[in-house]
Amino acid sequence: MPGRTTTPMPRKSTTTKPRSPRRKVAVALSIAAIAFNPAGIGSAGAEIAPPPAETSEALRAAGELAAGTPGTDYFAPETIVALGYEPGVADGIAMRPDGDCSSPVELPASFDNACRTHDLGYDLLRIAHDHDVPIPEGLRRSLDSQLGARMHASCGGTDVAGCHMIAAAAEAAVAANTIRQAGGTPVHEKLPDILASFTGAEPAESE
């Protein structure tokens, strides 16, 4: 019996069909979308919530205060609520009524109003800190500079030279503390902890 002749089946071509220009564009756009949105499609509609109104208003007020804007008209109601007190006015500039010159040594009484304004400015910065909002670059230093200028301007009487020396020392101490805290929030600290940060020693544990 003669053998059957088998007709070979044509082999399927392995040649890849070239992509159309339209498909190439679609792929490129997909890659670009992933690159600019690494979190994926699910986060495309996610938005960062704006800071609370009292925070933005507090920082705005701090800027006005540092610029020497007179009075208290620029304080929004929500800022006063967040502060917990009504700002007063001394020498034409807003201040914290019960503020003082926090210093281990006695400072001239003529510095008091400048210190009260400085206290108010720092309280405004702490409002932003309470909502995890960073302090704008240079704002704290501007408040410090205003403090120094007003302390020097208050010097008068019989010992003007001595007053200026004390003002310069106080100004330098405040500036050093601001640098130590990277110009950010003026955090309340105990004196041993402040000294430890300058010396590199471990902060003392609170009892």
C-alpha positions as CSV (number, residue, x, y, z in Angstrom):
1,M,0.0,0.0,0.0
2,P,1.6,3.2,-1.1
3,G,2.3,5.7,1.7
4,R,0.2,8.8,2.0
5,T,1.8,12.0,1.0
6,T,1.5,14.6,3.9
7,T,1.2,18.2,2.8
8,P,3.3,20.4,5.1
9,M,1.3,23.0,6.9
10,P,2.5,26.6,6.4
11,R,4.4,27.8,9.4
12,K,3.0,30.8,11.2
13,S,5.1,33.9,10.8
14,T,6.9,35.1,13.9
15,T,7.4,38.5,12.5
16,T,5.8,41.1,14.9
17,K,3.4,43.4,13.3
18,P,4.6,46.9,13.6
19,R,2.7,49.1,16.0
20,S,0.6,51.8,14.5
21,P,1.7,55.4,15.2
22,R,-1.6,55.9,17.2
23,R,-0.7,53.0,19.5
24,K,2.8,54.3,20.1
25,V,1.4,57.6,21.1
26,A,-1.0,56.0,23.5
27,V,1.8,54.0,25.1
28,A,3.9,57.0,25.5
29,L,1.1,58.9,27.2
30,S,0.5,56.1,29.6
31,I,4.2,56.0,30.6
32,A,4.2,59.8,31.1
33,A,1.1,59.5,33.3
34,I,2.7,56.9,35.5
35,A,5.9,59.0,35.7
36,F,4.1,62.1,36.9
37,N,1.6,60.2,39.1
38,P,3.6,57.3,40.7
39,A,0.9,56.7,43.2
40,G,-1.3,55.4,40.4
41,I,-4.7,56.2,39.0
42,G,-6.5,55.9,42.3
43,S,-4.8,59.1,43.6
44,A,-5.4,61.2,40.6
45,G,-8.3,63.0,42.3
46,A,-6.6,63.3,45.7
47,E,-5.9,66.9,46.8
48,I,-3.8,68.3,49.6
49,A,-6.1,70.0,52.1
50,P,-5.4,73.7,52.5
51,P,-4.2,74.8,56.0
52,P,-7.0,75.9,58.4
53,A,-8.0,79.6,58.2
54,E,-6.6,80.4,61.6
55,T,-3.2,79.2,60.5
56,S,-2.9,81.3,57.3
57,E,-4.3,84.3,59.1
58,A,-1.8,83.8,62.0
59,L,1.1,83.8,59.6
60,R,-0.2,86.8,57.8
61,A,-0.6,88.6,61.1
62,A,3.0,87.6,62.1
63,G,4.2,89.2,58.8
64,E,2.3,92.4,59.5
65,L,3.7,92.5,63.0
66,A,7.3,92.0,61.9
67,A,6.8,94.8,59.4
68,G,5.8,97.1,62.2
69,T,2.2,97.6,61.0
70,P,0.5,99.7,63.6
71,G,-2.6,98.7,65.6
72,T,-4.4,95.4,65.7
73,D,-6.9,95.8,62.9
74,Y,-5.2,93.2,60.8
75,F,-5.9,90.4,63.4
76,A,-8.7,88.2,62.1
77,P,-11.3,87.0,64.6
78,E,-10.1,83.4,64.2
79,T,-6.6,84.4,65.0
80,I,-7.6,86.0,68.3
81,V,-9.6,82.8,69.2
82,A,-6.5,80.7,68.4
83,L,-4.3,83.0,70.5
84,G,-6.6,82.7,73.5
85,Y,-6.2,86.4,74.3
86,E,-6.9,89.9,72.8
87,P,-3.7,91.6,71.6
88,G,-3.0,95.0,73.1
89,V,-1.0,97.9,71.7
90,A,2.1,99.5,73.0
91,D,4.2,102.2,71.2
92,G,1.6,101.9,68.4
93,I,2.4,98.2,67.8
94,A,0.5,95.1,68.8
95,M,1.8,93.1,71.7
96,R,0.9,90.3,74.2
97,P,-0.5,92.2,77.3
98,D,1.1,89.7,79.8
99,G,4.3,89.2,77.9
100,D,7.7,89.8,79.3
101,C,11.4,89.6,78.6
102,S,12.2,85.9,79.3
103,S,15.8,86.3,80.5
104,P,17.9,84.7,83.3
105,V,19.2,88.2,84.0
106,E,17.3,91.4,84.6
107,L,16.8,93.6,81.5
108,P,16.0,97.3,81.4
109,A,12.3,98.1,81.8
110,S,12.5,100.0,78.6
111,F,12.7,96.7,76.8
112,D,9.3,95.5,78.1
113,N,7.1,96.6,75.2
114,A,9.5,95.2,72.6
115,C,9.5,91.9,74.4
116,R,5.7,91.8,74.6
117,T,5.5,92.3,70.8
118,H,8.1,89.6,70.3
119,D,6.1,87.2,72.5
120,L,3.0,87.9,70.4
121,G,4.9,87.2,67.2
122,Y,6.1,83.9,68.6
123,D,2.6,82.9,69.7
124,L,1.4,83.5,66.1
125,L,4.1,81.2,64.8
126,R,3.1,78.5,67.3
127,I,-0.4,78.5,65.9
128,A,1.0,77.3,62.6
129,H,3.1,74.7,64.4
130,D,0.0,73.4,66.1
131,H,-1.4,72.5,62.6
132,D,1.9,71.2,61.2
133,V,2.3,74.1,58.9
134,P,5.9,75.1,58.3
135,I,7.1,78.6,59.2
136,P,7.9,80.8,56.1
137,E,11.6,81.3,55.6
138,G,12.9,84.4,57.4
139,L,9.7,85.2,59.3
140,R,11.0,84.3,62.7
141,R,14.3,86.2,62.0
142,S,12.3,89.3,61.1
143,L,10.5,89.2,64.4
144,D,13.9,88.9,66.2
145,S,15.3,91.8,64.2
146,Q,12.4,94.0,65.2
147,L,13.0,93.1,68.8
148,G,16.6,94.0,68.6
149,A,15.9,97.3,66.9
150,R,13.3,98.3,69.4
151,M,15.5,97.4,72.4
152,H,18.3,99.6,71.1
153,A,15.8,102.4,70.2
154,S,14.5,102.4,73.8
155,C,17.9,103.1,75.3
156,G,18.2,106.5,77.0
157,G,18.9,108.1,80.3
158,T,22.2,108.2,82.0
159,D,23.7,104.8,80.9
160,V,23.0,104.7,77.2
161,A,26.2,102.8,76.4
162,G,25.4,100.1,79.0
163,C,21.8,99.8,77.7
164,H,23.1,99.2,74.2
165,M,25.5,96.6,75.4
166,I,22.7,94.7,77.1
167,A,20.5,95.1,74.1
168,A,23.2,93.7,71.8
169,A,23.7,90.7,74.2
170,A,20.0,90.0,74.4
171,E,19.7,90.3,70.6
172,A,22.6,87.9,70.0
173,A,21.1,85.3,72.4
174,V,17.7,85.4,70.7
175,A,19.3,85.1,67.2
176,A,21.4,82.2,68.4
177,N,18.3,80.4,69.7
178,T,16.5,81.0,66.4
179,I,19.5,79.6,64.4
180,R,19.6,76.6,66.8
181,Q,15.9,75.9,66.1
182,A,16.5,76.3,62.3
183,G,14.3,79.4,62.1
184,G,11.3,77.3,62.7
185,T,8.8,77.1,65.6
186,P,9.9,78.8,68.8
187,V,9.4,75.7,71.0
188,H,9.2,76.2,74.8
189,E,12.3,74.7,76.4
190,K,13.9,74.6,79.8
191,L,17.2,76.3,80.3
192,P,19.2,73.0,80.9
193,D,17.9,71.6,77.5
194,I,18.9,74.8,75.7
195,L,22.4,74.7,77.2
196,A,22.6,71.0,76.3
197,S,21.8,71.7,72.7
198,F,24.7,74.1,72.5
199,T,27.2,71.8,74.2
200,G,26.1,68.6,72.5
201,A,25.2,66.9,75.9
202,E,22.2,64.8,76.4
203,P,19.1,66.9,77.6
204,A,18.3,66.4,81.3
205,E,15.4,64.2,82.0
206,S,12.4,65.9,83.6
207,E,11.6,64.7,87.1
